[in-house]
Amino acid sequence: MTPLQPSTPPKLEEPKFGFNSYAERLNGRAAMVGFVSTLAIEYFTGQGLLAWLGLY
């Protein structure tokens, strides 16, 4: 005898934290903005990011 299965799957909300598609998409966008900002800093100042920050 097989257990009963629901006729339609339950509608569960996506979690607000952790590894979910929204968090991953937001993280990817933030990484792209950071990378482009680093390239812009290097182009306009003529120095690398670490030199610009005074760490090198």
Rosetta silent file (secondary structure, phi, psi, omega in degrees, C-alpha in Angstrom):
SEQUENCE: MTPLQPSTPPKLEEPKFGFNSYAERLNGRAAMVGFVSTLAIEYFTGQGLLAWLGLY
SCORE:     score description
SCORE:     0.000 S_00000001
   1 L     0.000  129.065 -179.240    0.000    0.000    0.000 S_00000001
   2 L   -92.479  147.201  178.331    1.422    3.397   -1.021 S_00000001
   3 L   -69.156  154.165  179.686    1.018    6.489    1.150 S_00000001
   4 L   -71.141  140.359  178.712   -1.427    9.151    0.007 S_00000001
   5 L  -116.194  144.677  177.376    0.038   12.060   -1.939 S_00000001
   6 L   -66.279  150.006 -179.356   -1.506   15.533   -2.226 S_00000001
   7 L   -73.936  -30.101  175.740   -3.121   16.342   -5.561 S_00000001
   8 L  -127.742  144.090  179.054   -1.321   19.710   -5.806 S_00000001
   9 L   -69.622  148.262  179.108    2.058   20.609   -4.302 S_00000001
  10 L   -67.685  149.064  178.357    1.963   23.054   -1.390 S_00000001
  11 L   -94.115   99.108 -178.569    2.832   26.683   -2.125 S_00000001
  12 L   -96.443  141.054  176.612    5.785   27.391    0.154 S_00000001
  13 L   -74.851  147.030  176.213    7.301   30.848    0.500 S_00000001
  14 L   -72.284  140.692 -178.523   10.941   31.231   -0.446 S_00000001
  15 L   -62.077  149.853 -178.132   13.130   31.726    2.625 S_00000001
  16 L   -82.816  -11.881 -179.454   14.115   35.311    3.456 S_00000001
  17 L  -142.815  168.649 -179.777   17.741   34.362    4.213 S_00000001
  18 L    93.959 -164.233 -178.334   20.285   31.726    3.222 S_00000001
  19 L   -84.699   97.231  174.411   21.081   30.363   -0.209 S_00000001
  20 L  -133.880  171.069 -172.811   18.148   31.274   -2.406 S_00000001
  21 H   -64.754  -36.038 -179.625   17.912   32.631   -5.936 S_00000001
  22 H   -66.334  -44.458 -179.431   17.286   36.246   -4.872 S_00000001
  23 H   -63.805  -40.446  179.515   20.290   36.335   -2.542 S_00000001
  24 H   -67.333  -38.838  178.329   22.550   34.811   -5.179 S_00000001
  25 H   -65.452  -43.786  179.455   21.360   37.261   -7.839 S_00000001
  26 H   -63.976  -40.919  178.672   21.919   40.219   -5.483 S_00000001
  27 H   -63.731  -41.196  178.455   25.387   38.943   -4.570 S_00000001
  28 H   -64.092  -40.542  178.820   26.309   38.616   -8.253 S_00000001
  29 H   -66.622  -40.863  178.279   25.156   42.138   -9.002 S_00000001
  30 H   -63.819  -38.358  178.419   27.117   43.546   -6.049 S_00000001
  31 H   -65.031  -40.609  179.067   30.232   41.706   -7.256 S_00000001
  32 H   -64.682  -41.491  178.370   29.832   43.158  -10.758 S_00000001
  33 H   -63.756  -42.405  178.944   29.467   46.694   -9.366 S_00000001
  34 H   -64.047  -41.002  179.989   32.567   46.217   -7.203 S_00000001
  35 H   -65.685  -44.848  179.445   34.615   44.877  -10.101 S_00000001
  36 H   -66.228  -37.844  177.620   33.646   47.736  -12.423 S_00000001
  37 H   -63.546  -41.158  178.253   34.316   50.263   -9.647 S_00000001
  38 H   -63.448  -42.513  177.238   37.790   48.801   -9.113 S_00000001
  39 H   -62.789  -40.466  179.411   38.523   49.036  -12.830 S_00000001
  40 H   -65.037  -41.463  178.444   37.311   52.650  -12.896 S_00000001
  41 H   -61.471  -45.447 -179.848   39.520   53.575   -9.911 S_00000001
  42 H   -64.882  -37.405 -178.961   42.553   52.018  -11.570 S_00000001
  43 H   -68.926  -47.090 -174.037   41.833   53.752  -14.884 S_00000001
  44 H   -79.157  -28.780 -178.971   41.233   57.257  -13.506 S_00000001
  45 H   -96.925  -20.006 -178.059   43.950   57.304  -10.820 S_00000001
  46 L    77.069    8.943  179.125   46.620   55.295  -12.639 S_00000001
  47 L  -122.984  157.634  173.898   47.173   53.244   -9.474 S_00000001
  48 L   -73.221  168.429 -177.728   46.001   49.833   -8.384 S_00000001
  49 H   -62.331  -42.992 -179.096   43.288   49.530   -5.759 S_00000001
  50 H   -65.137  -39.665  177.232   45.691   48.622   -2.943 S_00000001
  51 H   -66.722  -39.154  179.064   47.945   51.595   -3.756 S_00000001
  52 H   -63.912  -35.852  177.467   44.932   53.882   -3.926 S_00000001
  53 H   -79.500   -9.102 -179.908   43.832   52.699   -0.495 S_00000001
  54 L    82.870   20.420 -179.648   47.359   53.235    0.862 S_00000001
  55 L   -98.459   -5.713 -177.955   47.942   49.557    1.614 S_00000001
  56 L  -140.397    0.000    0.000   50.756   49.010   -0.856 S_00000001
